[in-house]
């Protein structure tokens, strides 16, 4: 499953409910004007292979994502 939200002017934080999308292989929410920290429920995305959070105003560590062996960060 893939979710592409490139350049959607969402503002605010990444919804914690995205952590329930455990079948996601690709999540692209780049250039969406998001801010705040990366919500902990995203660590539930154990099938994630491609993650793009670029060009937002996010803060905090992303090191927990590196435990997923197939992941490539963009």
C-alpha positions in Angstrom: 0.0 0.0 0.0 1.2 3.5 -0.8 0.2 6.9 0.4 1.3 10.0 -1.5 0.5 13.5 -0.1 3.2 15.5 -1.9 2.6 19.3 -1.6 -0.7 19.0 0.2 -0.9 22.2 2.4 -1.9 20.3 5.5 -0.2 22.4 8.2 0.0 21.2 11.7 1.3 17.8 12.9 1.5 14.4 11.2 -1.6 12.6 12.3 -0.9 9.8 14.8 -3.6 7.7 13.0 -1.0 7.2 10.2 0.5 4.7 12.6 -2.5 2.4 12.1 -1.6 2.0 8.4 0.7 -0.9 9.1 0.4 -2.3 5.5 2.1 0.8 4.1 5.2 0.2 2.0 5.5 3.9 0.9 4.7 7.0 2.8 5.4 10.4 1.1 4.2 13.4 3.0 6.9 15.8 1.7 6.4 19.5 1.2 3.2 19.6 3.2 4.0 22.4 5.6 3.9 20.0 8.6 5.6 20.9 11.9 6.2 19.4 15.3 7.8 16.0 16.2 7.3 12.7 14.4 4.6 10.9 16.2 5.6 7.7 18.0 2.8 5.6 16.4 4.7 5.9 13.1 7.2 3.4 14.5 4.4 0.8 14.0 5.0 1.0 10.2 7.2 -2.1 10.2 6.6 -2.8 6.5 7.7 0.7 5.4 10.3 0.7 2.5 10.2 4.3 1.4 9.6 7.3 3.7 9.8 10.9 2.6 9.2 13.6 5.2 11.3 16.2 3.5 10.6 19.9 3.1 8.5 20.2 6.3 9.3 21.7 9.6 9.6 18.5 11.6 11.9 18.1 14.6 13.3 15.2 16.7 15.1 12.0 15.9 14.3 9.6 13.1 16.8 7.0 14.2 14.0 4.5 15.3 13.2 4.1 11.6 16.5 2.6 10.9 15.5 -0.7 12.6 13.4 -1.4 9.5 15.8 -3.2 7.2 14.2 -2.3 3.8 13.7 1.4 4.5 15.2 4.1 2.3 14.8 7.7 3.5 14.4 10.4 1.0 
